[in-house]
Amino acid sequence: MRSRTLLITLGLFLLLIFSACSKKQDQSADNNAANPAQSTSTAAPAQPAQTQPAPTAPQPIVVPAGTTVTVRLAQSVGSKISQAGQSFSGTVTDPVAVGGTTAIPAGAKVSGTVLDAKPLGRFAGGASLSLRLTSVNIHGTDLPIKTSSVTQVEKGKGKRTAVLAGGGAAVGALIGGLAGGGKGAGIGALAGGGAGTGGAAFTGNKDIVLPAESALSFTLSQPLEVQAQ
């Protein structure tokens, strides 16, 4: 009988201890639910996201005034076959670089305007032809340009001169193409200063004709800004 009473007492004691532990755990869970900030106070602080610096746009390349741009004509022009205001086209023969970087690549398409075209007999007995570039296509974009004009004048029988109007270094060499329908000597080089004159370019024909594939050098009269790639 005494042993039985002792067992019952011991059982009740253990039940009270178990109940007290369960109640304490339930209180802790309620406190954590009521104060979530406290339960996460020991968590490591979040690191700020690292921002990548914004890429800087490449600086444009400025081709200075006075730079020579040599182009090859895509079609024939002449004092008799062309008219003032008529456009012509061509391609750049040699790349133009600034500070070691190519600004105008070889093969770039160019456009120009015939400023003056007078056949023989309408200009005090002579003929005249004047050309100027107006745009260049670089990386698919047409850029307006201003250049000095290349002017060729013939005065008198068999005498032909070349003049570079508007200042500049020289009239470009007229190369490639043959005079007289493919029979005859090649077109000689034309050299000349700003108001100077050059040697004879043709013999025989009195009207001025620059065949397709002729190379002309124009001088930039204003800087050209090209967007770097």
C-alpha positions in Angstrom: 0.0 0.0 0.0 2.8 2.4 0.9 4.6 1.6 -2.4 1.5 2.3 -4.4 1.1 5.6 -2.7 4.7 6.5 -3.4 4.3 5.6 -7.1 1.2 7.8 -7.5 3.0 10.7 -5.8 6.0 10.3 -8.0 3.8 10.2 -11.1 2.0 13.4 -10.1 5.4 15.1 -9.5 6.6 14.1 -13.0 3.4 15.3 -14.6 3.7 18.7 -13.0 7.3 19.1 -14.2 6.3 18.1 -17.8 3.4 20.5 -17.7 5.6 23.3 -16.5 8.2 22.7 -19.3 5.5 22.6 -22.0 4.0 25.9 -20.7 7.4 27.6 -20.8 8.0 26.5 -24.4 4.6 27.8 -25.5 5.3 31.2 -23.9 8.6 31.4 -25.7 6.9 30.7 -29.0 4.3 33.3 -28.4 7.0 35.9 -27.5 8.9 35.2 -30.7 5.7 35.5 -32.8 4.8 38.9 -31.1 8.4 40.3 -31.6 9.8 39.0 -34.9 12.5 41.7 -34.9 14.0 40.3 -31.7 14.1 36.8 -33.1 16.1 37.9 -36.1 18.3 40.4 -34.2 21.2 38.0 -34.4 21.0 37.5 -38.2 23.8 38.9 -40.3 23.1 42.4 -41.8 22.4 42.4 -45.6 25.2 43.5 -47.7 24.4 46.5 -50.0 24.3 45.6 -53.7 27.4 46.6 -55.7 26.5 49.0 -58.5 28.4 48.8 -61.8 29.8 52.1 -63.1 27.9 53.4 -66.1 29.9 52.9 -69.3 31.2 56.2 -70.7 30.3 57.0 -74.3 33.4 57.1 -76.6 34.5 60.6 -77.5 34.0 61.7 -81.1 36.9 62.0 -83.5 37.5 65.4 -84.9 39.1 65.6 -88.3 40.7 69.1 -88.5 40.2 71.6 -91.3 43.0 71.4 -93.9 42.9 67.6 -94.0 43.0 66.1 -97.5 40.4 63.6 -98.6 41.2 61.8 -101.8 38.2 60.2 -103.7 37.8 58.2 -106.9 34.9 59.3 -109.1 32.1 56.8 -109.7 31.1 58.5 -113.0 32.5 60.9 -115.6 32.0 64.6 -115.1 33.0 67.3 -117.5 32.5 70.9 -118.7 30.1 69.8 -121.5 28.5 66.6 -120.0 27.8 68.1 -116.6 25.6 71.0 -115.3 25.9 73.3 -112.3 24.0 71.8 -109.4 24.4 68.2 -110.6 25.5 65.7 -108.0 28.3 63.1 -108.4 29.5 60.3 -106.2 32.7 58.5 -105.4 34.7 56.5 -102.8 37.5 57.4 -100.5 40.8 55.9 -101.8 42.9 56.2 -98.7 41.9 56.1 -95.0 42.0 59.3 -93.0 43.4 58.8 -89.5 43.5 61.2 -86.5 45.8 60.3 -83.6 46.3 56.8 -84.9 42.5 56.2 -85.1 40.8 55.8 -88.5 38.2 58.5 -88.8 37.3 58.1 -92.5 37.9 54.5 -93.7 38.9 53.7 -97.3 36.0 52.8 -99.4 33.6 55.3 -97.7 31.0 56.6 -100.1 31.1 60.3 -100.8 28.7 62.7 -102.6 29.5 66.0 -104.2 28.1 68.8 -106.3 29.1 70.3 -109.6 29.5 74.0 -108.8 30.2 75.1 -112.3 30.3 73.5 -115.7 30.8 75.6 -118.8 31.7 74.0 -122.2 34.1 75.5 -124.6 32.9 78.8 -126.2 30.7 79.9 -123.3 33.4 81.1 -120.9 35.4 83.7 -122.8 36.4 81.2 -125.4 37.4 78.6 -122.7 35.8 75.8 -120.6 35.5 75.4 -116.9 34.6 72.7 -114.4 34.4 73.1 -110.6 33.5 70.3 -108.0 33.1 70.2 -104.3 32.3 67.4 -101.8 29.1 67.7 -99.7 28.8 64.5 -97.7 30.6 61.3 -96.6 29.0 58.1 -95.4 30.8 56.7 -92.3 29.5 53.5 -90.7 26.1 53.9 -92.5 25.6 57.5 -91.5 25.8 60.4 -94.0 27.8 63.3 -92.5 27.8 66.7 -94.2 31.2 68.0 -95.0 32.6 71.3 -96.5 35.6 71.2 -98.7 37.5 73.5 -101.0 36.5 73.2 -104.6 38.6 71.6 -107.3 38.4 73.8 -110.4 39.8 73.2 -113.8 39.8 75.8 -116.5 40.9 75.7 -120.2 41.7 79.0 -121.8 42.7 79.2 -125.5 43.5 76.4 -127.9 45.2 73.4 -126.3 46.0 75.2 -123.1 44.5 73.8 -119.9 45.1 74.9 -116.3 44.0 73.6 -112.9 43.0 75.9 -110.0 42.2 75.0 -106.4 39.6 77.5 -105.3 39.0 78.5 -101.7 42.5 77.8 -100.5 44.0 74.4 -99.6 47.1 72.4 -100.3 46.8 71.0 -103.8 44.6 69.8 -106.6 44.3 66.0 -106.4 46.1 63.9 -109.0 43.9 62.8 -111.8 44.8 59.1 -112.2 43.2 56.1 -113.9 41.0 56.3 -116.9 42.3 56.9 -120.4 41.7 59.8 -122.8 40.3 59.2 -126.3 38.0 56.3 -125.6 40.7 54.1 -124.2 43.3 55.0 -126.8 46.0 57.4 -125.8 48.0 58.3 -122.8 46.8 58.1 -119.2 45.6 61.3 -117.5 48.6 63.1 -116.1 48.8 64.4 -112.5 47.5 67.9 -111.8 49.4 69.8 -109.1 48.6 73.3 -107.9 48.5 75.6 -104.9 45.6 77.7 -103.6 45.7 80.2 -106.5 48.3 78.6 -108.6 48.1 76.6 -111.7 49.2 73.1 -112.8 50.4 71.5 -115.9 48.3 70.4 -118.8 46.0 67.5 -118.1 44.7 66.6 -121.5 45.7 67.1 -125.1 43.5 67.2 -128.1 40.0 67.6 -126.7 39.2 71.2 -125.7 36.3 70.5 -123.3 37.2 69.3 -119.8 36.4 65.7 -119.1 37.2 63.7 -115.9 36.5 60.1 -116.6 35.1 57.6 -114.0 37.9 56.3 -111.7 39.7 59.6 -111.8 41.1 60.5 -108.3 40.6 64.0 -106.9 41.9 65.4 -103.7 39.7 67.7 -101.7 40.6 69.7 -98.6 38.3 70.1 -95.6 37.4 73.7 -95.1 35.7 73.0 -91.8 36.4 70.3 -89.1 34.5 67.0 -89.4 33.2 65.3 -86.3 33.0 61.5 -86.5 31.5 59.3 -83.8 33.9 56.7 -82.6 32.9 53.1 -82.8 
